[in-house]
């Protein structure tokens, strides 16, 4: 049996869970999703600027951590702390967490 998807209006075969075109998930009688993997947050619905910020924050976090780890002995011998690497790591972590909360907030 062929029916229309309520979201994208494409014709789809009768499917118990979702539309293959747009990913619309049908709800059961109690208002819960029938598909167990539906979180409500998709890449399509996330603004590109937030996606880019998340990637840049992760890169900053990883580079800062790697820099701090690989140059740790050198700085320890001099009795110093690699502040730039530490700021990159902590700043990247905080930035990433804030970006994730902004993405979750945008989904509501």
N, C-alpha and C positions, 0 to 999 in steps of 0.2 A: 504494500500500500504506500502510495506517495502522498506526502503532506508538505506544507510550507513551514519553514522555520519562523517562529515569532519574532526573532531578532533581525535576521538578514533577509528574510522572505524568499530565500532560495528553496527550490523544491528538493526535498530529501526523502529518502526511504524511511519508513516507520522505524524509528530508533528509540530504544528505551532510555538512553542516557544523554546524548548530545548531538549537535549539528557538526558534521565534519568540516563545514566551510568556515564558520565563525567561532565554533567552540561553545555555543550556547548550551547550557545544561538545563534539562527539564527538571522541574521540581515535582516531588510526590505530593500527596494530599496534605501532609502535615507541614509543608513549606520547607522541608529539608531537601538538599540536593540528593538525587539518586546516585550520582557518581561520587565515590568516596574520595577522589583526589582533587575535588574542586575547592580552591582556596579563595576565589574571588579576585585575586590579583593576577593579572596577566601582563606579559611584556607589551602587548598591543595597547593596553590601557595606561601603561606607565609613561609619563612624559619623557621625551628623549633627553632633556637636560638632566633629569634625575638619574637616568641610566648612565649618562656620561660621568656625572659626579660620583656615582657609586664605583665605577671602574677606576677613575682617577684616584679616589680615596684608597681603594684597595692597592693600587700600584704604589702609592706613597707609603702605605703601611708596610708592604712587603719590602720595598727598597730600603726604608728606614731600619727595619728589623735585620735585613741581610747586612747592611752597612755597619750597624751596631755590632752584630755578631762577628763579622770577619775582621773588623778593626779593633775589637775589644782588647786584645793582648797588647797591641801597639800603644793604645791610649793608657792602658793599665801600667805599663812600664814607665810612662812619663808622669803617672799620677794624675791624669786628667780624665775627664768624662767627655765622650763624643756627644756634645749637646745637639748638634744639627741632626744626627741620626736619631737621637732620642725624640726630638721634637717632630721629626718626620713620622716616626712610628706612632707616637701618642696622638699627634694631630690627624694622621690618616685614620686611626682607629675611631676617634671621636667623630670625625667627618663622616666616615662610613656608617656609624650607628645613627647619627642624625639623619642621613640620607635615607636609611632603611625606614626610620619612623615617618619621614615625610612621604615615602612611597606608600606605606600602610595607611597613612592618613588620607592620601589622595584616592585610595581605593574605596573609601566609605562614602 
